[in-house]
Amino acid sequence: MARPHKRYSVRKSPECRDAERGSKLPQVFLVGDSSEDEELLYSLFRRKKIRVFATGIGPSRKLLEKPGGVALVKRLHDRGLVVHAYTLRADRVRSEYASHEAEIEAFLTRYAVDGVFTDYPDRSAKWLSRKRAISTAKDREQ
């Protein structure tokens, strides 16, 4: 079972969260795709302030799909942050993907995120179980 994470909205200033800093839950900072949201993320990144209040970043899928998205994930990982893209929806699969499962796979492989936010966790969990079973079978063959 996945560990619970406390989520934050990008609109809520990190500096206003003093009362919540005592939480034992991992903190995931959500970042939208607007230029203001993106600038806030890069500002916090440059000032090395993200790790003060978050163990992970939740960038919008649109932010990651912009040029430089893969490099952004790498830089966040280099700082020791987990990255979970949001929100992948089975009822709104982008045209470049054949299915919701193909979209999840693209974000986990092409963008190298650690996880995704989805409104369809049952489908995502089923896909992940199949992938693990295939991986385990391949390991046994070797």
N, CA, C and O of each residue as an XYZ file, in Angstrom:
568
protein
N       0.845     -1.183      0.000
C       0.000      0.000      0.000
C       0.889      1.245      0.000
O       1.915      1.281      0.679
N       0.494      2.248     -0.754
C       1.263      3.485     -0.864
C       1.218      4.260      0.449
O       0.217      4.256      1.167
N       2.335      4.924      0.737
C       2.379      5.779      1.920
C       1.555      7.029      1.667
O       1.561      7.550      0.552
N       0.839      7.527      2.682
C       0.070      8.759      2.494
C       0.998      9.959      2.347
O       2.047     10.030      2.988
N       0.608     10.877      1.518
C       1.357     12.112      1.319
C       0.419     13.288      1.548
O      -0.742     13.252      1.141
N       0.910     14.297      2.181
C       0.148     15.536      2.319
C       0.419     16.345      1.060
O       1.571     16.491      0.652
N      -0.612     16.862      0.452
C      -0.445     17.652     -0.768
C      -0.651     19.120     -0.466
O      -1.417     19.485      0.425
N       0.038     19.949     -1.211
C      -0.142     21.388     -1.122
C      -0.538     21.927     -2.481
O      -0.138     21.398     -3.518
N      -1.313     22.965     -2.460
C      -1.608     23.684     -3.689
C      -0.498     24.691     -3.920
O       0.045     25.259     -2.973
N      -0.165     24.907     -5.179
C       0.860     25.887     -5.509
C       0.431     27.295     -5.093
O       1.278     28.160     -4.872
N      -0.850     27.522     -4.989
C      -1.349     28.856     -4.654
C      -1.100     29.225     -3.193
O      -1.141     30.403     -2.837
N      -0.845     28.241     -2.359
C      -0.628     28.487     -0.943
C       0.871     28.679     -0.711
O       1.651     27.752     -0.928
N       1.268     29.835     -0.286
C       2.679     30.161     -0.129
C       3.362     29.232      0.864
O       2.850     29.018      1.963
N       4.523     28.672      0.489
C       5.250     27.799      1.413
C       5.595     28.485      2.721
O       5.642     27.836      3.766
N       5.836     29.778      2.680
C       6.192     30.502      3.882
C       5.030     30.588      4.877
O       5.251     30.889      6.050
N       3.795     30.327      4.428
C       2.616     30.399      5.302
C       2.296     29.057      5.945
O       1.250     28.912      6.578
N       3.157     28.099      5.798
C       2.852     26.743      6.254
C       3.511     26.370      7.573
O       3.577     25.188      7.911
N       3.998     27.350      8.326
C       4.738     27.048      9.549
C       3.991     26.097     10.473
O       4.602     25.204     11.059
N       2.676     26.271     10.614
C       1.893     25.441     11.523
C       1.875     23.985     11.082
O       1.728     23.089     11.914
N       2.022     23.736      9.775
C       1.941     22.369      9.273
C       3.304     21.674      9.202
O       3.363     20.478      8.918
N       4.371     22.381      9.447
C       5.708     21.800      9.289
C       5.992     20.667     10.256
O       6.901     19.875     10.008
N       5.264     20.562     11.324
C       5.489     19.487     12.279
C       4.916     18.153     11.831
O       5.101     17.148     12.518
N       4.233     18.116     10.712
C       3.624     16.880     10.228
C       4.677     15.828      9.936
O       5.761     16.147      9.447
N       4.367     14.587     10.230
C       5.265     13.467      9.942
C       5.051     12.923      8.529
O       5.829     12.093      8.059
N       3.999     13.387      7.854
C       3.721     12.919      6.494
C       4.661     13.586      5.490
O       5.010     14.756      5.650
N       5.070     12.846      4.455
C       5.852     13.493      3.397
C       5.020     14.591      2.736
O       3.814     14.430      2.544
N       5.650     15.684      2.397
C       4.962     16.822      1.794
C       5.241     16.859      0.295
O       6.399     16.798     -0.120
N       4.198     16.958     -0.516
C       4.343     17.064     -1.966
C       3.813     18.431     -2.389
O       2.650     18.757     -2.153
N       4.675     19.221     -3.014
C       4.331     20.575     -3.437
C       3.820     20.525     -4.871
O       4.571     20.185     -5.785
N       2.546     20.863     -5.074
C       1.941     20.833     -6.406
C       2.274     22.106     -7.173
O       2.206     23.212     -6.637
N       2.638     21.924     -8.443
C       3.019     23.052     -9.286
C       2.222     23.008    -10.576
O       2.275     22.023    -11.312
N       1.487     24.067    -10.850
C       0.696     24.142    -12.078
C       1.551     24.447    -13.286
O       2.780     24.422    -13.211
N       0.899     24.735    -14.403
C       1.636     24.975    -15.646
C       1.637     26.445    -16.067
O       2.135     26.774    -17.143
N       1.093     27.326    -15.241
C       1.119     28.746    -15.603
C       2.540     29.281    -15.442
O       3.359     28.684    -14.744
N       2.823     30.401    -16.088
C       4.165     30.981    -15.979
C       4.459     31.408    -14.541
O       5.607     31.337    -14.101
N       3.432     31.853    -13.799
C       3.626     32.229    -12.393
C       4.007     31.013    -11.551
O       4.915     31.084    -10.723
N       3.305     29.893    -11.768
C       3.596     28.677    -11.023
C       5.003     28.173    -11.333
O       5.750     27.769    -10.442
N       5.339     28.210    -12.612
C       6.653     27.747    -13.050
C       7.756     28.624    -12.453
O       8.784     28.113    -12.009
N       7.546     29.926    -12.442
C       8.542     30.841    -11.872
C       8.695     30.622    -10.373
O       9.809     30.685     -9.852
N       7.587     30.365     -9.668
C       7.667     30.077     -8.237
C       8.518     28.831     -8.001
O       9.376     28.825     -7.119
N       8.288     27.790     -8.775
C       9.065     26.563     -8.633
C      10.550     26.843     -8.843
O      11.375     26.443     -8.021
N      10.900     27.527     -9.933
C      12.301     27.792    -10.222
C      12.925     28.730     -9.182
O      14.106     28.597     -8.861
N      12.153     29.659     -8.663
C      12.646     30.549     -7.621
C      12.974     29.760     -6.355
O      14.041     29.938     -5.768
N      12.063     28.895     -5.939
C      12.309     28.058     -4.765
C      13.489     27.124     -5.007
O      14.286     26.866     -4.106
N      13.588     26.628     -6.220
C      14.673     25.721     -6.588
C      16.021     26.443     -6.496
O      16.976     25.920     -5.921
N      16.089     27.652     -7.070
C      17.341     28.426     -7.049
C      17.755     28.778     -5.621
O      18.940     28.776     -5.290
N      16.769     29.079     -4.787
C      17.066     29.467     -3.405
C      17.209     28.256     -2.484
O      17.437     28.398     -1.283
N      17.071     27.058     -3.067
C      17.196     25.804     -2.304
C      16.210     25.765     -1.137
O      16.549     25.322     -0.040
N      14.988     26.233     -1.386
C      13.976     26.305     -0.337
C      12.982     25.137     -0.373
O      12.243     24.934      0.590
N      12.953     24.385     -1.444
C      11.941     23.338     -1.568
C      12.078     22.296     -0.464
O      11.081     21.907      0.145
N      13.293     21.844     -0.202
C      13.498     20.790      0.792
C      13.156     21.242      2.216
O      13.055     20.409      3.117
N      12.978     22.536      2.426
C      12.588     23.037      3.738
C      11.193     22.523      4.102
O      10.920     22.230      5.266
N      10.323     22.415      3.116
C       8.938     22.054      3.415
C       8.405     20.879      2.606
O       7.284     20.438      2.857
N       9.163     20.355      1.643
C       8.623     19.285      0.801
C       9.641     18.180      0.570
O      10.844     18.426      0.492
N       9.134     16.961      0.462
C       9.974     15.819      0.084
C       9.765     15.475     -1.382
O      10.488     14.658     -1.952
N       8.764     16.109     -1.982
C       8.487     15.835     -3.382
C       7.779     16.989     -4.062
O       7.266     17.905     -3.420
N       7.770     16.914     -5.378
C       7.119     17.918     -6.217
C       6.070     17.217     -7.057
O       6.300     16.115     -7.555
N       4.914     17.857     -7.217
C       3.847     17.353     -8.071
C       3.617     18.325     -9.214
O       2.696     19.140     -9.155
N       4.448     18.255    -10.267
C       4.236     19.168    -11.391
C       3.041     18.731    -12.238
O       2.751     17.540    -12.355
N       2.360     19.699    -12.820
C       1.262     19.340    -13.719
C       1.854     18.633    -14.934
O       3.001     18.870    -15.312
N       1.073     17.787    -15.520
C       1.516     17.067    -16.721
C       1.897     18.045    -17.821
O       2.842     17.802    -18.572
N       1.161     19.157    -17.919
C       1.451     20.146    -18.961
C       2.816     20.791    -18.756
O       3.512     21.086    -19.728
N       3.201     21.011    -17.515
C       4.515     21.571    -17.234
C       5.609     20.610    -17.696
O       6.606     21.034    -18.281
N       5.423     19.334    -17.436
C       6.432     18.349    -17.842
C       6.491     18.173    -19.351
O       7.545     17.848    -19.897
N       5.369     18.386    -20.028
C       5.336     18.219    -21.478
C       5.946     19.400    -22.224
O       6.151     19.328    -23.436
N       6.236     20.481    -21.515
C       6.907     21.617    -22.134
C       8.369     21.245    -22.395
O       8.894     20.326    -21.766
N       9.030     21.953    -23.319
C      10.470     21.711    -23.501
C      11.195     21.887    -22.164
O      10.928     22.832    -21.422
N      12.089     20.990    -21.877
C      12.829     21.046    -20.618
C      12.206     20.237    -19.501
O      12.740     20.216    -18.392
N      11.088     19.569    -19.759
C      10.410     18.787    -18.722
C      11.248     17.641    -18.189
O      11.288     17.408    -16.981
N      11.919     16.922    -19.083
C      12.765     15.800    -18.663
C      13.928     16.318    -17.814
O      14.268     15.721    -16.792
N      14.538     17.431    -18.239
C      15.648     18.026    -17.489
C      15.185     18.502    -16.108
O      15.922     18.387    -15.129
N      13.969     19.032    -16.035
C      13.424     19.479    -14.751
C      13.320     18.300    -13.786
O      13.727     18.406    -12.630
N      12.778     17.181    -14.254
C      12.643     15.996    -13.396
C      14.027     15.550    -12.910
O      14.196     15.215    -11.737
N      15.000     15.546    -13.799
C      16.355     15.143    -13.414
C      16.914     16.068    -12.337
O      17.501     15.596    -11.363
N      16.739     17.370    -12.499
C      17.243     18.317    -11.495
C      16.557     18.133    -10.148
O      17.199     18.228     -9.102
N      15.261     17.872    -10.174
C      14.539     17.637     -8.922
C      15.035     16.356     -8.258
O      15.241     16.323     -7.045
N      15.227     15.304     -9.050
C      15.776     14.057     -8.510
C      17.174     14.275     -7.935
O      17.510     13.738     -6.880
N      17.989     15.070     -8.639
C      19.348     15.359     -8.153
C      19.332     16.052     -6.799
O      20.292     15.949     -6.036
N      18.252     16.754     -6.500
C      18.100     17.422     -5.199
C      17.450     16.511     -4.158
O      17.172     16.934     -3.036
N      17.209     15.249     -4.544
C      16.645     14.294     -3.595
C      15.140     14.359     -3.459
O      14.589     13.856     -2.480
N      14.460     14.969     -4.420
C      12.997     15.083     -4.377
C      12.340     14.008     -5.239
O      12.854     13.660     -6.302
N      11.209     13.488     -4.782
C      10.412     12.611     -5.624
C       9.527     13.484     -6.505
O       9.198     14.614     -6.145
N       9.148     12.952     -7.656
C       8.341     13.716     -8.610
C       7.131     12.878     -9.004
O       7.269     11.770     -9.524
N       5.943     13.424     -8.748
C       4.682     12.769     -9.108
C       3.877     13.721     -9.990
O       3.418     14.764     -9.524
N       3.709     13.367    -11.248
C       2.969     14.211    -12.191
C       1.469     14.133    -11.914
O       0.962     13.107    -11.461
N       0.764     15.240    -12.196
C      -0.685     15.218    -12.048
C      -1.339     15.828    -13.276
O      -0.653     16.508    -14.038
N      -2.557     15.632    -13.495
C      -3.416     14.523    -13.167
C      -3.658     13.749    -14.453
O      -4.138     14.310    -15.438
N      -3.334     12.479    -14.447
C      -3.561     11.621    -15.611
C      -4.942     10.994    -15.442
O      -5.216     10.316    -14.451
N      -5.800     11.232    -16.424
C      -7.199     10.794    -16.328
C      -7.551      9.846    -17.462
O      -7.253     10.117    -18.625
N      -8.175      8.749    -17.124
C      -8.574      7.764    -18.131
C      -9.664      8.297    -19.054
O      -9.805      7.819    -20.180
N     -10.435      9.282    -18.595
C     -11.505      9.824    -19.432
C     -11.039     11.022    -20.270
O     -11.829     11.601    -21.017
N      -9.757     11.392    -20.147
C      -9.209     12.510    -20.928
C      -7.798     12.185    -21.416
O      -6.864     12.956    -21.191
N      -7.650     11.056    -22.076
C      -6.347     10.640    -22.588
C      -5.984     11.520    -23.771
O      -6.789     11.714    -24.683
N      -4.774     12.049    -23.753
C      -4.316     12.907    -24.844
C      -4.189     12.091    -26.122
O      -3.918     10.891    -26.074
N      -4.385     12.737    -27.254
C      -4.442     12.040    -28.540
C      -3.155     11.304    -28.904
O      -3.200     10.338    -29.666
N      -2.006     11.740    -28.375
C      -0.757     11.064    -28.721
C      -0.568      9.719    -28.013
O       0.388      8.996    -28.294
N      -1.482      9.386    -27.094
C      -1.398      8.120    -26.366
C      -2.558      7.209    -26.765
O      -3.691      7.660    -26.932
N      -2.258      5.938    -26.910
C      -3.278      4.967    -27.314
C      -4.265      4.658    -26.192
O      -5.404      4.275    -26.456
N      -3.834      4.823    -24.943
C      -4.687      4.482    -23.805
C      -4.180      5.190    -22.554
O      -3.104      5.788    -22.548
N      -4.977      5.106    -21.502
C      -4.576      5.648    -20.207
C      -3.296      4.966    -19.729
O      -2.401      5.612    -19.184
N      -3.222      3.666    -19.939
C      -2.053      2.899    -19.516
C      -0.798      3.327    -20.291
O       0.290      3.406    -19.719
N      -0.952      3.600    -21.586
C       0.184      4.076    -22.398
C       0.655      5.441    -21.910
O       1.850      5.736    -21.920
N      -0.279      6.255    -21.492
C       0.055      7.576    -20.967
C       0.839      7.452    -19.661
O       1.837      8.147    -19.468
N       0.394      6.576    -18.768
C       1.111      6.353    -17.511
C       2.526      5.873    -17.800
O       3.492      6.356    -17.208
N       2.637      4.920    -18.712
C       3.956      4.382    -19.050
C       4.873      5.478    -19.600
O       6.061      5.511    -19.277
N       4.340      6.359    -20.414
C       5.148      7.446    -20.965
C       5.678      8.357    -19.861
O       6.842      8.757    -19.890
N       4.840      8.680    -18.904
C       5.305      9.559    -17.831
C       6.318      8.872    -16.927
O       7.243      9.514    -16.430
N       6.150      7.576    -16.711
C       7.097      6.853    -15.867
C       8.414      6.578    -16.581
O       9.454      6.458    -15.933
N       8.385      6.479    -17.896
C       9.611      6.161    -18.627
C      10.215      7.398    -19.304
O      11.362      7.748    -19.027
N       9.476      8.049    -20.169
C      10.003      9.211    -20.900
C      10.378     10.353    -19.959
O      11.453     10.940    -20.077
N       9.486     10.658    -19.031
C       9.740     11.771    -18.111
C      10.407     11.324    -16.818
O      10.860     12.161    -16.037
N      10.473     10.026    -16.583
C      11.144      9.438    -15.413
C      10.577      9.918    -14.078
O      11.320     10.085    -13.110
N       9.245     10.141    -14.024
C       8.630     10.516    -12.750
C       8.546      9.287    -11.855
O       8.598      8.152    -12.329
N       8.415      9.528    -10.569
C       8.341      8.445     -9.595
C       6.917      7.917     -9.423
O       6.716      6.800     -8.946
N       5.945      8.716     -9.810
C       4.556      8.319     -9.675
C       3.666      9.344    -10.346
O       4.138     10.358    -10.860
N       2.367      9.065    -10.336
C       1.406      9.974    -10.950
C       0.191     10.129    -10.042
O      -0.156      9.223     -9.284
N      -0.437     11.276    -10.133
C      -1.746     11.484     -9.534
C      -2.754     11.122    -10.609
O      -2.594     11.501    -11.770
N      -3.788     10.393    -10.231
C      -4.814     10.004    -11.180
C      -6.164      9.915    -10.481
O      -6.246      9.671     -9.277
N      -7.207     10.117    -11.254
C      -8.560      9.927    -10.726
C      -9.012      8.482    -10.910
O     -10.143      8.130    -10.576
N      -8.117      7.646    -11.447
C      -8.436      6.247    -11.731
C      -7.354      5.343    -11.148
O      -6.665      4.648    -11.895
N      -7.195      5.341     -9.827
C      -6.118      4.551     -9.225
C      -6.264      3.049     -9.453
O      -5.266      2.329     -9.479
N      -7.496      2.570     -9.617
C      -7.687      1.137     -9.852
C      -7.049      0.723    -11.179
O      -6.398     -0.319    -11.249
N      -7.225      1.514    -12.217
C      -6.636      1.193    -13.517
C      -5.120      1.323    -13.474
O      -4.405      0.514    -14.064
N      -4.637      2.335    -12.780
C      -3.195      2.522    -12.657
C      -2.571      1.370    -11.878
O      -1.519      0.859    -12.262
N      -3.208      0.963    -10.793
C      -2.693     -0.142     -9.980
C      -2.691     -1.447    -10.774
O      -1.754     -2.239    -10.671
N      -3.739     -1.669    -11.565
C      -3.810     -2.874    -12.395
C      -2.680     -2.886    -13.423
O      -2.044     -3.916    -13.644
N      -2.438     -1.735    -14.047
C      -1.360     -1.623    -15.024
C      -0.015     -1.900    -14.353
O       0.812     -2.632    -14.896
N       0.204     -1.318    -13.178
C       1.457     -1.494    -12.465
C       1.656     -2.962    -12.066
O       2.770     -3.479    -12.153
N       0.605     -3.622    -11.640
C       0.694     -5.040    -11.287
C       1.100     -5.883    -12.490
O       1.926     -6.788    -12.371
N       0.513     -5.582    -13.651
C       0.886     -6.318    -14.871
C       2.345     -6.090    -15.213
O       3.055     -7.032    -15.567
N       2.805     -4.839    -15.111
C       4.205     -4.511    -15.415
C       5.152     -5.240    -14.475
O       6.183     -5.756    -14.905
N       4.806     -5.283    -13.197
C       5.649     -5.983    -12.223
C       5.691     -7.477    -12.522
O       6.746     -8.102    -12.417
N       4.561     -8.044    -12.889
C       4.510     -9.475    -13.208
C       5.389     -9.786    -14.423
O       6.110    -10.783    -14.431
N       5.327     -8.940    -15.435
C       6.158     -9.131    -16.635
C       7.628     -9.013    -16.272
O       8.446     -9.821    -16.713
N       7.967     -8.018    -15.475
C       9.351     -7.808    -15.055
C       9.867     -9.000    -14.252
O      10.995     -9.446    -14.459
N       9.049     -9.514    -13.341
C       9.424    -10.659    -12.518
C       9.635    -11.885    -13.391
O      10.586    -12.638    -13.183
N       8.754    -12.093    -14.371
C       8.893    -13.239    -15.276
C      10.192    -13.142    -16.084
O      10.878    -14.146    -16.274
N      10.525    -11.953    -16.553
C      11.767    -11.760    -17.308
C      12.987    -12.026    -16.430
O      13.959    -12.629    -16.883
N      12.938    -11.578    -15.175
C      14.051    -11.823    -14.251
C      14.264    -13.309    -14.021
O      15.404    -13.761    -13.915
N      13.189    -14.071    -13.943
C      13.287    -15.520    -13.726
C      13.879    -16.231    -14.922
O      14.567    -17.241    -14.773
N      13.613    -15.701    -16.122
C      14.137    -16.317    -17.338
C      15.645    -16.154    -17.453
O      16.312    -16.966    -18.095
N      16.178    -15.125    -16.842
C      17.624    -14.849    -16.979
C      18.451    -15.648    -16.067
O      19.675    -15.522    -16.072
